[in-house]
Structures are given as structure tokens and as C-alpha cells.
Amino acid sequence: MCRYAHVAKLLSTVEPYVTLWTTINDFYNSYSVWMNGAFWKLSPEQVEADAADAYRKLFKLTKVFSAGAGGEARQLPLAVAEEGRAKVSAFQAYTPLIAAVCNPGLRERHWAATAEIVGLEIKQDEVWSDAGCMLGARWPAHACCSRTSAHH
């Protein structure tokens, strides 16, 4: 029984590091798909849920690595968790825009109205196929979403 208790202690010690690695790895893999894949194939609800889940896990990990539970602070993993959380948070600012752009109810008139607001020609083709291209155009994150919905 003593060996098993030692293994359980080892697992509990390693677990936050595994969670940190997998959370950041999963987020960056998803981010690549979200930003480089065809935006009309994205599920805005899933994008938002996955980003929120990553943020929540990284938030908890910052508590664990910042001397939580009576342990001492672990600076390097804390810095990684904080940086990851900041990147997830920065991405979350765009989830309303992604939800608006990925709306399957958008028609040509909506794209035309949005193009007029942002001052860019918008097409669902190879050039405008990814969300990163659209976000890279520096659209006003909330202005085009709220104005486009007014043109129904």
C-alpha cells in the first residue's frame, strides 16, 4: 500500500503541469484551426466554449502555481499560465465577431452592409476564407456586428 500512496502523490504533483501543457497545446491547436480554417465552417458556440474552458483552467492553474495550497510559488509555470490566460483572453474579445460572421443566416445583403461599414470588399472565397484574415483586417469588434444586425 505504501508504494501506491507514493504513486498517488507523484500523480498529484505532476497533474497541474500536465493540465498546463494540454490546455495550452489544445488552445493553440484550436486557435490555428479557428484563425486559418474557413470561417463559415466554424461553430461559434464551440469556439466560445473551448476558449472559456481554456481560460477557466488557466485561471485555476495560476492559483495553483502562485503558492496555492500552502506550497511555494513556481515562477516558470506561473508565467506560462499567465501568458496563456492573457492570450486566451485577448482571443475571447473576438468571439462576438466570430459569432456574427459565422451566422448561417447571413445573406448577401448582410455582407454588403458589413463591407460598407468596414470599408472593405468581403467575399466568401479563398482570399476571405479564414477568420484570421477578417480579424487581421482590424474590423471594429462590436461596431460591425451591431450595425449589421440592424440591417435585417
N, C-alpha and C positions, 0 to 999 in steps of 0.2 A: 504494500500500500504506500510505502514511503516513496518509491520511485514514481508512482502515479501523481502524487502530490507535487513532486518536483517538476514533472512534465506540465501539469496544470499551471504552475507558477510561471514556467517558461512561456507557455502559450499566452498567458495574460500579459506578460511583459512584451512579447512580440506583437500582439494583436493591434495596438494603436499604430505601429509602423506599417503593418500590412494594410490596415484600413487607409492610412495616409497615402500609401503608394497606389492602391487600387482606385481610390476616389479620384486622385489627380490624373492617373492614367485613363480612367474611364471618361472623365470630363474632357480631357484633351482629345481623345479619340472621337467623342461625340461632337465636340466643337469643330473638329475638322470636317466631319460629315455635314453638320449644320451650316457651316460657312462656305463649303466648297461643293456641296451637292445641290441638286436642283431644288429651288425653294418651294416649288409647288408640290414637291413630294414630302415635305416636312409635315409632321404633326405638331402644331403649335402647343397643344396640351402636353404632349410627351416631352417636348423641348423644355417647357416651363417646369414640368415636374422633375425632370432629370437635373436641371440646373438648381432647383430648390433643394433637392436631395443632396447634391454635392455641397452646396452652401451649408446646409444643416450639419452634415458630417464634418466638414472642415471647421465649422464654428466649435463643435464639441471637441475636436482634436486640439484646437488652440487652448482650450481649458485644460485638457489632459497634459499637454506639453508645457504649459506655463505653471508648473509646480502644483497642479491639482492633486487632490487626494493625498496630501502630505508628502509628496515626492519633491525632488528638486527640479528646477526648470531645465528643460532640454532645448537649448537655443537653436540648434540647426533644424530639427524637425518643427519647432515652433515657427521659425522663419518661413519654412516651406509651406506649412499650413496657412499662415497668414497671407503669404503671397498668392497661394492658390485660392483662398477665400476672396481676396481682392479681385482676382481675375474673373472668378465666377460672378461676383457682384457687378463688375463692370459689364459683363455679358448680359446679366439679367435686366439691365436698363433697356436692352433692345428687344426683350421678349414681347412687349406690346406691339412693336413694329413688325416683328416676325409673325405674330398672330394676325395682324391686319393684312399683311402681304400674302400670307398663306390661306386666307379665307377663300374657300372654294366658291363662294357666292359672288366673287368679284367678276365683273363683266368688263367689256372693252371701255365702256363709258367711265368706269371707276379708274381704270388705268390711265385714261386720257386726263381725267380730273387730277389725279395724283401727279402725273407728268407736268401738268400746268403749274401746280403748286410748287414742286421742287425744281422746276426749270430744266428738266432732263427728259429726253425721249426714253420711254420704257417699253420694252418688248419681252415677251416670254420666248426668248431664243437662246442660242448658245452664249451670246455676249452677256445677257442679263439672267442667265440661268441660275446663278448662285446667290445666296443671301449675302455672302461676303462682298460681292460686287455691289449690291444695293446698299449695304451698310457702309461700304467704302466710299460711296458717293456722298456720304455725310448728310443724309436726309435728316431734317429736324425730327427727332424721335417721336414726338407726340403731335406736332402740327399737322403732318400729312395724314396721320391716322384719323384724327378727329375731323379734319376737313373733308376727307374722302367719304366718311360715313354720312356727312351732311348732304352729299350729292346723290343720295339714293333716288 
